[in-house]
């Protein structure tokens, strides 16, 4: 059965691949594109019957979220599934990030998903039908990852949020699937989008004691960028989850692995 799907981060490599995989599976896909994000025009599959349908969506703006969701509901009458994107990667000494930046990071990873959920969940709860798909990079909670701690904290919070939604929405018939790909996910284009600290003076103080610090962190990030094959594998797995019958979707799974992180066997 064809599903109405909103992909919130369609400007990223994973977003584009997911939109195309869903469209090829016969679903009506709305590709959420931020006005400030990269334009994926030319990378999205040509519409054939159903989608993909680009739609302006700034998850940092409640009005934009409400408008996009309202437009989809007006056109289709429902939204069956939402695929949440991963926010950018903060990198640098914790001390060098200003409180304002921490608020921005929290917004990009947590408040953005909450805006979308609060807009789509009422009609899902009413219909007793729906699916939330969250992308949570593997090994995000590994201790001893200096200068990437804010990324780890943000993703850990998203992981907990997704698991909590899964429990709370069960009685409403709304399902949750947590996709666990590689260590980091490219958020905008082929490279990992990073957030640099605003306090350059503090960064220099750390660099003075640890020469080449930021370069080493950037090199570490480059080592964990997903390959094209990994992006395609994750996208196909997301499409398979959306296409699967209700009640058969695993709560958590790692594309390409034989079992989920919770010990349940994946079906794809």
Secondary structure by P-SEA (a helix, b strand, c coil): ccccccccccccaaaaaaaaaaaaaccbbbbbbbccccccccccccccccccbbbbbccccaaaaaaaaaaaaaacccccbbbbbbccccccccccccaaaaaaaaaaccaaaaaaaaacaaaaaaaccbbbbbbbbccccccccccaaaaaaaaaaaaaaaaaaaaaaccccbbbbbbbcccccccccccbbbbbbcaaaaaaaaaaaccaaaaaaaaaaaaacccaaaaaaaaaaaaaaaaccccccccccccccccccccccccc
